Every structure is written in structure tokens, then in C-alpha cells.
Amino acid sequence: MDFKQEVRQLLREMDRMTMSQSAYDTAWVARVPENGSGSAPAFPETVEWLRRNQYPDGSWGSNIRYYHDRIISTLAAIIALSEQGDHPDDAKAVQRGQAYIHQNVRYLHHDPCETVGFELILPTLLEKAQGLGLDLPYERCSRYSRIREQKLSRIPRQLIHSRNVTTTHSLEFMGGGLDIERAADLQEENGSIGNSPSATAYVLSEYEDDAAARRYLQEAVDVGGGAAVPAHPVEVFNKCWVLYNLDLAGLLDEVQDEARMHLDYLYEAWDPQRGVGFSKQYSVADLDDTAVAFKLLSGAGYDVDPVVFDFYERGDHFVCYPYERNPSIGAHIHLLDALCAWSGNGRQARMRSKALDFYRTQLYRAYWFDKWHVSPYYLLSHAITSTINYDAELAREGVSWILDTQREDGTWGYSYATSEETAYCLHALILYHQQVEPLERSVFYHAAQYLYRQRLSEHHPALWIEKCLFTPVHIVRSAILAALYMYENL
């Protein structure tokens, strides 16, 4: 099979964004009134989408059962249908949604991680639902109000009305508390609030009308095929992780012409003090995307200075975003990978030691979850590939767990077998096999046969974490192609 040609085609298509639809963001967009109207929806196709996409159990959300995603999406959907629903079946849909939340809110602790902004948004949505007279388990959810206050206590109050902090991406948490006169700095140049359809819809539905914001929402709904996507645009994130997967496989040198335009774009987006965020059109940078972009750009000969990582360094760890509640293990792992590409001075040694020490504090568990992905295989595979160059014994522990959890058909999957998780495991095992010690080849063979059968599918479960779960199709496809290329070149 000509995997290089498939990769070239992927790189040529990468600026055509492919992101799974978001029930949560669609529900917020459905609440936006038509310009000059207090009732009719501005985007009636989103209301129809909500009607068509309720699950038999009464919930809305991604195509896997993840309680934070299903609860927040269902709550947003029943509020939207209560406000905008005029079909005879809408009241029944709201009742089924209420029943789902009553029955399943108790299981939120089963999820390894919260979705983005969950602790901020849930109390606000519940207040709105209570005002609409919806029957929901308000008392059971009361603890999230306390967690919200803990989160907000970390952020200087004057920054709440600034687009330079992550709370703007989840601005809908403000409810009726937004000071619109102080919020002039919130809107990005593309018309969005935090590159978020839901945050932008919140401002349009609660406060002043804005033509640029409406154009942004129309674009987000068009990209989603009649439903909103969870964030838009996310072109830097998309390019970073596609190229990261291809780089692991040694494919970037093979497709230099097609990769160059994307590397050039990352370099244009690069800020010497903060690195990059998930989009050039989003004001907040983050360590995860910055570390990956640094590795790619420095490896390709671009002039990037690792002094950028000083921005994220704290006393005993690094932050992915300023003012976050919980440090990201994945950001530390990707920082280690970036530092491997930098043959620097004492600063490199200090940063590497700090990132490794933080990583080692997590080793009391057999596997780890991170706040950006629901599968432990995503994080563990990247941990293996990042630590091979530093500590082969650390990598060996992760390899042992992956080998022990391979399914009988050769696949991997935390809930059930998926091609994305199988690809990540194959990346890690093949690199370990090549650089540390040989593994049984049948492990690779059975995993690869599954990927051959699945490689053309675009129906992948939503394993990535935003305010809801989502699937970045290009990134998943690049992971599968990279794994198969590595297998064929063993």
C-alpha cells in the first residue's frame, strides 16, 4: 500500500477542517434569537439537529458513554428545547432528558477526568434550568458551586473580562453576571468569544447583538454540517498533532513538500515568549501545543528558542495553562519530548529534571489519564516514546502494561477496541522494539491487521476532551497511517 501517497493527500486536505459535531455547542447556538426577534431561533437547523440526535436513553452527547459529556450536553439540550421548542414532541424529549440526568448524575465520579470548564458551567446551567422550572437533581449537584469558587479564586478578578485567560473559552459560565461594559476585550478578530461556538452563542443570546459574532457562528455551523463543532478554528492543534504522528513514524522527511506549508504556518503562529495556542485566532497559548510545535519546528531547522518554556514553569512543575486547577501529565510528557530535540545548556537539564520528577510522582498507578483525552493508551504511548531517550526502565514499565492489556484480536481500547488507541500502542511498541529491546513480532502483526481493515473508516469514537468529547478526524487518521507505515518498515 502506498502510505506516503495517502499521507500526502491528508496533508493537502488538512486545511479543510474535519471535526465531529457537538451537541453541547449546538444547544447553545440553538438558543440564539433571530436578529431583531425575541423568540425565533437564528439557526433553526440546530434546533432540528437536537430533535434528531437524542439517544434512546434520553441523553445527548458523543458516541461513547462518558458521563460528564452526556450530562452537560443533555442539560444544555433540554434548556434549548424548553426555550425554542415548538414541536409537540419537544416536551417529551425534555422529560426524557430530565430522567436521564436524574438517573446518571450519580455516576460522574466514574469518569477519569472532567470535561473542559465543567465545574464552571454546570452550576450556571442548573440555575437557568431551575428558572425554567425543569425537574433536576439540584441538591446532588450543589458541590460544583463550591468547586467553581475554588477555580475562580485562582484567577485575578480583572482577568475574567479578558480574552487572555482560558475562562473566556467557557464564558457561558458567567450567566447573568457578565459586565458587558468591561467585556470589550473578549472578542477575537474572527468574531468569536474564545474560539468557542457556545461562548459566542451565550453572548449573543444574553447580551448585545453583533454581526461578526453571527458570521462566526454561521461558519461554525456550516463546518459542522448543520450542527456546531466544539471549538473553531483549531488549525494549529490540528497541524501539530498530525505532524507529530507523522514525525514519530519518520514520515516527515518523506513528504517534505506537503509538510513544509504546515510547518511554515506553525512558525508564523509562533510567539517567542509564549509559543502557540490551538489557533492563531485564539489569544491563549498552552504548553501542550507549544511543546509539540517546538519539537517539530526545531527538528525541521526553524529558529525557535526554548526560553519559551519559562512562561509555563512553576515551583515544582509546569502548567499547561495559567491558573489551571490540575497540572497536565501529558503536557509534561510532551515537554520532555521537546527537550530531547534541544541540546541546550543548564536550563534544559533543570527543565528536564523537573518534568521527569513530576512524571515519576505519577508512577504509583499502572496507567494515567490526562485532561485532554479519555484513553490511558494515548498518554501512556506518548510517555513511552518520550522517556525512551531518558530512562529505558520507565519506558519498560509502560510497555509491560500495554502488552498485558492487548486484546485477543490484537487490538487495544480502554472501553472497547478502537483503531485510534491501537495505533498509539503500535507507535510505542515499535519504537521500543527498535530502540530498547526486541518484542514478539506477533504483537505487531495482529494489531496491524486490524488497522489495515479500519484504515479508511472515518467513524471513530470521540476520545478527545473539550467541553464535550470530540473526534479530530485528521489526527486520528494520521495516527493510523503512521502506525501502519512503522509496521511495514520494521
N, C-alpha and C positions, 0 to 999 in steps of 0.2 A: 504494500500500500504506500502511496506517495504522501507521507505525512507532512513533508516540507511544503508541498503544494497546498495541502489543507490549512497549514499554519499561515502561509502567505495570504490565502483567501480570508482567513479570520482577521488578520491584521488589516487587510484592505477594507473589511466591513466594520471595523471596531468603532468607528465614529457614528455608526447607526446604532444608537443605544438600545439595548435589549434588557429590560428589567421586568420582573414579574409584577403583577398588579397588587395593589394594597387595599384591602377592604377598609382598613383604618383611615387612610388618607382619602379614599373615595367617599367615605361617610362625611368627612369634614367638608369636602368640596360640594357634596350634595346639599349642604345647608346654606351655601352662598345664595343670596337672593338675586333675582334678575335686576339689572341696573334700573333704578327708579321704582322698584317694586318691593313691597314688604313681605311678599309671600311666595310668589312663583320662583322655582329654582332656576338659577342662571345656567346650570349644567344638567338638564333633565336626564341626559343619558346616564349620569352617575346614579341617580335615583333608580332607574330601571336596572342598572347593574346590581345594585344592592338587592332588589327584588329577586333577581335570577340566581344570586350566588349565596343564599343562605343554605347551610348544611342541614341535613335531615335532623340532626340533634339540636337545631335551633341556633347554632353559632355561625359567626363569620370569621374569616381569617385565612391563614396559609394552608397549604395542602398537607401539613403534618400537624399532629396534635401537640401543641405547645401552649400551655395554659395562659401565660402572660399575653401571648399574641391573640389567642381566641377571646380572652376576657376583654382586653382593651378594644379589639375590633368589634366585638359584639355590642359592647356598651356604646361605642360611637355610632354603630349602625342603628340601634334602636332609638337613639336620640334623634338621628337624622330622619328616620321614618315617622317618628312621633311629630316632628316639626313639619316635614314636607310630604308625608304620605297622604295620598288622597284616593288610593285604591282600596276596595273593600277588604282585600287580603292583608293590607298593611298592619292592621291592628292585631291580627292573628300572628303575623311574623314578629311583632314586638312582644307579644305574650310568650312565644317560643324562645325568643332571645332572653327575656327575663328569667324564664325557667332554667335555661342553660347556665346563666350566671349564678343563680341560687344553688344549683347542683354542683358547680365546678369551682367556685371561687376558693373553696377549701383546699384545692389541690395546687395552688400557686407555688407552694413551697417545694413541690416535686420538681420544678424546673431548676436547672443548674444556675441560670442567670436571669435577671430581669431584662426586659426589652428596654431600648433607649428611652429615657425620660419617664418610665412607667411610674416611678414614685412621685413625680411632679404632676403628671397628667391625670392619674386615676382619681385623686380627690376632687379635682376640678370637674371632671365628667360626672362624678357622683352627685356633686352639688347641682349641676344642671339637670340631671335625671330626677333628682328629688323635687326640683322646682316644677318639672313636668308631671309630677305625680306618678312616676314609674315605681313599680314594686321591686325593690332590690335589697340585698343584704348590707345595708349601710353600716350597721354596727360592726359586723365582721371585718369590714374594710377600714375601720377608723384609724388603725395603726399607721396607715400610709400618710395620713396628715402629719403625724409626728416625724416620719422619715423625710417628708418633704421639707419640713422646717429645718431638720439637720442638714440636708443638702443645701438649702438656700443660705444657711448660716455661714457657709464656706465662701460665699460669693459677696464681694462688696456691693452694697445695695445700688450704688450708682451704675454698676455694670449690667444690671438687669435690663436696662434700656439701651444696650449697646449690642451691635452685631458682632463684637469681637469675643464673645463668650458663647459656649455651646447651648446655654439656656434659650437663646434666640431660636435655635432649630426646633425647640419644643415650646415655643412661645404660647401655644394654646393653653398651657397650664395656668396662665395669668387670669383666665376667665374675665370677670368684670373689673379686674384690678389694674389693667394696663393704663398708664398715664400717656395718653396719645400725644400730648404736647412735648413730652420728653422722649418720644419714640421715633423722632425724625431720622435717627441714625440706624434704624433697624433694617431698612430695606436695602437689598443688594441691587447692583446695577441691572440685573436681569428682571427686576420687579418682584422678586421673591422675598420672603422672610426666611432667612436661614436655609435657602435652597430646599425648603420643605413645603410641599403642597398643603399639608394640614395646617402648619403655622400660618401660611399665607391666607388660606381659606378662613381661618379664625379671625384675622384682622379684617378681612372683607365682610365677614358676616356680623361682626360685633361693632366695628368702628367705621371709619371713613371709606368711601369708595375710592378706587384707584385704578386707572386704566392699565398701567404697567403690570400691576398685580393680576388683573383679569387676563391679560395676554399671557402671563406666565402660567396661570392655571390652565388655560386652554391648551397650551403647549404640553403641559404635564399630562393632561387627559388624552391628548392626541398620541403622545408617546406610549401611553398605556392602553391604547385601543378602546377608549370609552370609559376607562377607569383610571384613577390616579396611580402613580408609582410612588414608592416610599420616600424617595429623595430625587431631586433633579435640578441640574445635571450632576453626574458623579464621574465625569470623564477622567479625572486624574486617578481616582481609585481604580477605575476600570483598566486604564493603561498600566498602572503599577502592577496590579496582580496578574494580569495576562502576561506581561513581560517577565514578571517574577517566575511564573511557572515555566515559561519557555527557557529562561536562563538556567533554571535547575537542570533542565534536560540537555543543556548545551546547544540549544537551537538558535539562539540569537545570532551567533556568527553565521549560521546557515541562511538566515533570512534578513541580512543586514539592510538591504534596500528598503524592505517593507517596514522594518522595525525603526529605521532612522527617524522617520517623521514623528513617531510617537515619543521617542527619546528626546527629540528636539522640543516637543511640546512640554514634556516634563521639565526640561531645562528652562524654558521660558516661564514656566509657572514657579520655578524655584526662588524662594526668598532666602537670602544668605543668613538671616537671623532666625527664621522660624521654619524653613523648609517648605512643605506643601500641605494643603488640606485635601479633602476628597474632590474638590473642584477649584478651578481658577476663579470661579464666580462665587465662592464661599469664603468668608473672611477669616475663618478659624483654621489654623494649621493643626496637625496632630503628629505624634511621634510615629505611629504605625506606618502611615503613608510616607512620612519623611524618611524613615529608615530604609524602606524598600526603594524609594526613589534614589536615595543616596547610593545604595549598593549598585543599582542599575546604571546610574549616571557616572559614578566613579569608575566602574568596570568598563564603561564604554569610552572613557577618556575625557569626559566633561570636567570642567573646573568647578568642583563643589568642595566646600570646606567643612570638615566635621565639627567646627566650632558651633555649628547649628544645634548640636545636641545639648549644648549648655542650657538652652532655653527650657529643656524638659527635665533637667537634673534637679533632684531634691536631696534631702539629707541621706537617706539610705535606699533610695530607689529613683526611678524615672516615672514621670506622668505621661499618659497619652494625651490628655487634655488638662489644662489648668482647672483647678477647683473640682476635680473628679472625686467621687466618694471611694472608689475601689481601684487600685492600680491594675493595669492590664498585664497579665503574664505574657501574652502574645507580643505586646509592644517591646518588652524586654528581650524576648527571643529574636525578634526581627532587628533590634538594635545590635545584638551580638553578631548577627549575620552581616550587618552593615560594617561593624568594626573589623570584621575579618578582612574586608576589602580595603581597609585603611592601614597602611604600615606607617603609623604616626609615632608620636612621642609619648611622654608620660601621661598626657591626657587620655590617650587611647587605653593605656594599661589601667588607669583608675576607673574609667567608664566600664571597661570590660569586666573588671573585678566586681564592680557594684552590680552590674546586670547579672553576672553569674551568681553572685551571693543571693540576690533576690530570687533567682530561678531555683537555687538549691533549697531555699526556705519552703518551697512548694513540694519537695520530694517525699514528704510523708504520705503522699497519695500515689496510687498506681497510675493515675492519669489526671489530666487537668481540663477544665473548661475555661473559656475566655469569654469576655463580654461581647465579642463580635461574631461568634459562630457557635452553634448549638452542639457541634460534634467534638468530642475529645480527640478524634483522629486528626482533625485539622491542626490543632495546636501541637499534638504530640509529634506528628510527622515533621512539622517545621522545627520543633525543638531538636529532633534528631539531626536534621540536616544542618542546623546552626551549631550544634555542640560537637559534631564530629571533629572539627578543627581545633577544639579547645580541650575536650575531655571525652575520650572514646568510651570510658566506663559509663558516664552519664548517658551517652547515646545508646549503649548496650542495654541499659535498663528499659528504655523506651521500646527498643526493638523486641525485647523479650515479651513485653505486654502485647505488642501488635501481633507477634507470631502466635501467642496463646489465644488470641481472640479472633483469629481468622475463621470464617465460617466454612462449613464442609464443602461448599461450592467454590471456595477460593476468594470470596468477597469479604468486605468489611462494611459495618454500619452500626451505629450506636443503637438505633431503634430497629432498623431493618436494612438490608443490603442496599447500598447506593453506589452509583458509578463515581460520584464525586469523592466520597470517603475512600473507596477502593483505590482511586487514582492517587490520593495523598499518601496512602500507605505504601503503594508501589514506589512512589518517589523516594520515600525514606529508606525502604528496604534495599532498593537497588543501589543508592548512593552508599549505604552502609556496606553492602556486599562488595562494592568496588573499592572503597577506601579504608575499610577496617578489617573485615574478615568475611570469608565466603559463607553464604547461606544456601540452604537446599533449593535447587532451581525449580522444583515443583511448586513452591510457594508463588513464584513469579508467574509460572505458566498458567495456573488456574485463575489467578486474578486477571491476567491479560486476556484470557479467552472471554471472560465476562465483559471486559471493556470493549473488545472487538465487536461484540454483539450490541453494545449500548452506545457506541461512539457517535452515531448520527442522531440520537434522540435529543430533543430539546425540552423534554418533560422531566425536569429534575426537581426533587423536593426542595422546599425553601429552608435552607440551613443557616443563612446569614441573618444577623440580628440588626435591625433598625428599630423604629418604634413598633414595627411589626416584623415578621420574618419575610425574607425575600430571596429570590434566586437571581444572581448576576450571570446571565446565560453565557456571555463570552468568557468569563473567568472559569466557570465550570468546564466549558469546552476546552479551554487551553490546558487545564489540569489533566483532562483525559488524553488529549493529543500528546502532551509531554510524557505522560506515563507510558504510553504505547511506543513512542519513539525511544525512550530509555530502554524498554524491554527489547525492542528489535536490535538495539546496539549493544546488548550485553556481550 
